Amino acid sequence: MAKIDIRGAIVPDGEQWIYDWYGIPAVSPKRIMQQIERATASHEKELIVNINSSGGSVYAASEIYSHIKKFAGDSVSEITGVCASAASIIMTATKRTVIAPVGAVMIHNASVVAQGDYREMEAMKQLLLQTNQAIMQTYVAKTGKTEEELTQMMNAETWMNAQQALEHGFVDEIMFASEIPITASDTDVNASGLLPKEVIDKMRNLLASDPNILVKNSASTGVPKEPEQVPGAKGDTEIMDLNELNAKHPDLVEQIKNEAAKEAVTAERSRIQEIENIAVPGTEEIVNKAKFETGISAADTAMEILKAQKDQTQTQIQNRKTDAAPLNQIAAPEAPVNNNKDAEVDNLLNKVFG
């Protein structure tokens, strides 16, 4: 099994080195092509495409889509964080798509920054419409929706959580769905006082099967009991508080505590793992704070990461402008014009050292 990552911006091949230089997560078609070629040469039978990207170049995404589509074996996209804009094109290239419970998918119209007169703007409009149509075809093939439905969704810039993405047909499965109980509060028993559903189910089974337990009724056993069949029962049930249960069945109470502790640990590990799945380089402080201090969910952590990445990108752009400012001071006549490379070097050295 081979695994490739679609993390960060989706960029053309010629821009990859810039992102690498500044340490900004990015992926280009050539990089993905090389990884797939290595997987093919190694006779890998399955390709896992891990996606956590807010998008980028449509044309770069289209090329990546083609490389993945050509892979002969089985393939699956795993959306572990955000799959937005151009990244959603790549998502449709695999034979199957799954999403993390806190993942998100976003689709919208293609966009571009352009300038020119009305003729150039009209030509750009037609290009954008054609691009939208091409993107839409990948969505049609994946979801089975009509073009009219998808046009409305793209016009509205539609964000979908994991359940919505499943309902709309953009993904085939929600990862860990069978392992995560849906509740309105934290499953950590120490934090909320609620026992996980699995513990409650196990307790019901124990109450139904253990003949030494006095607490029995038709709801727990599924078979009505006459009062005389349960010694000490009042009516068809006997309700005990925690102290009584602990006094009469300390082993059961201890077992429940142990089960609750195990479930709480499992839930916390799952939360931390989900946060680690959406982590990207440069966000270590946010991730560590979420894991060990605030205790927030992976979804809230993802929002903080997106905000931090946006602020970081703006800062980097401004820094690049500042770094490049001295280049504007170089007068045109000072630039080397001799076609002879040795003469150019000599000319520069003479200028520098007088």
N, C-alpha and C positions, 0 to 999 in steps of 0.2 A: 504494500500500500504506500502510495506517495502522497505527500501533503504539500500544498502551496498556499501562500498567504496573500490575500488581497487586503492589505492594511494601509490606511492613509490615502493620500491623493492618488488618483489614476492619471498618469502623465505620459506624454510622448517619449520615445526613446531618447531624444536629444536633450530632454530636461532632467532625466533621471539623476545625472551626476550632480546637478545643482542641489537637489533635495538631499542626496547622500552627503554632500559637502557640509551642509548645515545640520545634518542629523535629523531631518524631517522625514517621517514615514511616507513612503511613496512606492508605487509599483508601475512598471512600464511593460509594454508588450514583449520586448526582447527578453526581459528578465523572466517572464512567465514562460515564454517559448523555450528558453534554455532549460528550465526546470522540467517541463513536460517532455522534452527530448531526452533528458537523463532518465526520467521515469520509463519512457518507452524503451530505451536502450537496456534498462535493467529488467525489462519484461514485467513491470508492475501491472497488476490486474485491476487496481482501483485507485482512483484519484479523489482526494479530499481537498476541497477548495474552501479554506477558512476565510470568511468575509467580515471585515469590520472597517467600512469605508464610507465616507460621505460623498464619494463620487469624484468627478473630474472631467477629463477629456472624453467626449462621446466616441471619437474616432479611435483613441487608444483602447477604450473599453470594447469597442467593436472588434478590434484586432485580437484582444485577449479572448473574447467570446469565441472567435474562430479557432484559436489554438486549442482551447478546452474542448470545443465541439469535435475536433478531429481525434481526440484521444479515443483509442479503440476499446478500452476496458470500461468498467463501471465507473460512475462519477457521481459525487454528491456535494452540494454546496451546504456549508454549515455557517449560518449567520449567527455569529457569537456576540455581535454588538449592533452597529448600525449598517444597513445596506440601503443607501440612498442614491438617487440620481443615476449617474452612469454605472454605479456599482450594481444597480438592479438589472442592468443588461447582462452582466457577467453571471449573475445568479441564475438566469434562465438557460445557461449553456449546459448545465449538468443534467443528468438523467433524473436526479431527485434533489429536493431542497428541503432542509430542516432549519429550524430557527430556535434560538435559546428563548426561554420564557420571558426574558426581559429585552429581547431583541426588537428591532423596529425596521420597517421597510418604507421607503418613500419613493413615489414616482411623480414626475412633473414634465413640463414641456422643455425641449431643448432651448438654450439661451446663448446669446453671444453679445459681445461689445463691438459695435461697428460705427463707422462714420462714412459720410459721403452724401451725394445728392439723392433725390427721390428715386432715381433709376437704380442706384446701388442699394438703397434701402428695400426696394421692391424685390430685387434679386436676392437679397439676404432673407427677406420674408419667405420667398419660395424655397430657399435652401432649408430654413428652419422647419417649414411645413413638411418637406420631404424627409428630413431627419426624424421628425416626430412620427411620421408614418412608418419609417423603418424600425424605430424603437418599438412602436406599437405592435408590430408583427411578432416580435419575440414575446410580448405579453399575451397576445392572442393565443399563440401556440402553447404557452405555459398554463394560462388560466381558463381558456375556453370562453372568455368573455367576448362580447361584440365590440367592434371598433367604437360604436357610439358610447358604450359604457366606459371604455377606457379613455376616450377623449374627454369625457366629463371628469374622470378621476385625475387625468394629467393636467387639465385646465385648472383644477382646484388645488393642485400640489398636495396630493393625498398622503398623509402619514398613517401607517397601520402598525398597531402593536402585534404581538405574536398571534393572538387569537383572530384578529381581524385579517391578518395576512393569510392565515389558514382558511378562513371563511371565504375570502375572495379568490382563493386558488393560487396565490403567489408562492406558497410553500406547501409541502406535502405533510409535514409533521412538526409538532412542537417537541423539542428535546426534553427529556426527563418528565414529560407530562404525567406519566403514571406514578411518579415518585413524589410529586409536589401537591399537597392538599391545598385547595383553594379556600382561604379564609380571609376575613377582613382585618386580621391582626397577625402579629408575629407568631411563628410557631414555637419560639423559644419559651418553654414553660416558666423559666425564671423571670422572663421579661413581662409576660402578659398573664401568667397564671392559667393559661389554657393548655390542656393536654393535647398532643398531636392526635389526629384521627386514628392513626395506627395503634396507639396505646389504648385508646378507648375501645377499639374493635377487639384488641387482645383481652382486655378486661372483661368485656361482654362474653367472650368465648370461655374464659375461665369461670365466670359466674355461672355459665350455663352447664359446664361440664364437671365441675368439682362438687361431689355430693356432700362435702363437709361445709360448704358455704351456705349460710342461712338465707342470704339475699337471693331469692329466686322469684320470678314472675313470668307471666306468659310472654312478655316482651323480650325477656332475655333468653328464654328457652324455646319459644315458638310453640309450646304445648301448655295449655292451662293446667294449673295444679289446684287440687282441692286444699283447703286450709289445713286438714289433718295430715296431709302428706309432707308438710314443711313444719317441723317442730318449732313452736314458739311464734309462728306466723300470725299476723293479724290480718284477717281477710285473706287476700291472695298475695300480699307482699309484706315485707318488713323493711322499713327504711332505717338505715343506720347512718349516723354522722361519721366523720373521719376518726374521731376518738374511739367510738365503739368498734368501727371496722379495724382499727389498729390494735385494739385490745383483744378482739376475738380472732383476728387473722393477721398477725404481724408479718408473717412470711409473704402474704399477698400484697400488703402495703409496701413492703420492701421491694418486692418484684416490680410493682407499679412505679416506684421511685426510680429504680434502675432503668426500666424501659423508658421513662420520661427523660432521664438524663442522657441515655443513648440517642433518643430522637432529637433532643436539643442540640447535642454535639453534631449529629448528622446535618441538621438544618443549618447550623453555623458554618460547618465546612462547606456545605453547598453554597451558602451566601458568599463566602470568601472565594470559592472557586469561580463563581459567576463573575465576581469583580475582577479576578485575575484574567478571565477570558476576554474582558473588554479593555484591559490595560494596554496602553501604547507607550513607547519610549518618551520620556519627558514628563510623564504624569505620575511618577513614583510617589511624590508627596501626597497627592490627592488619593491615590489608591491605598497607601499605608494608613492614612487618616481614616478612610472609610472602613478598612478592615479591622483596625485595632482601637480606634477612638470613638468615632461617631456611631458606628454600627448601622449606617444607612444601607439601603438596598442597592443592588447592582444598577437598577434603573436610574435611581437618583445619582449614583456615581457617574453613570454614562452622561447625564446632563451636565454635571460639573466638568467632566473631561472635555466635552464638546465646547463648552464656554471657554475653558482654559486654552484649548487649541486655537479657537478663534482669536483670543487676545494675543496668543503667542505668534500667530501668523501675521497679525497687524504689526506687532513689534518688529518681527524679522523683516518685513517689507520696508518699514521705516529705516531700520539699520542698514539694509542694502542700499537704499537711496543715499543715506549719509556716507557710507563707504565709497559709493561711486561718485560722489560730488566732486572730488579733486580731478577726476578725469575730464570734467567739463572745462577745466582751466587750461587744458593743453591746447595751444594754438595750432591751427591746421598746418601752417608751414613747417612746424617742428616735427610732424609725423614723417617717418622715413618713406621715401618714394622710390628709391633706387631698387630696381628689380634684382640686383645682385645681393644675395643674402649676406655675404661677408662684408660688403660695403655698407649695408644697413647697420650691421652690428658695430662696425667701426664708427659710423656716423653717430650712433647713439652713445657710444663710449666717449667720443670727443665732446659731445654736448654735456654729458654728465660730469666728466672730469676736467672740462675746460681745455 
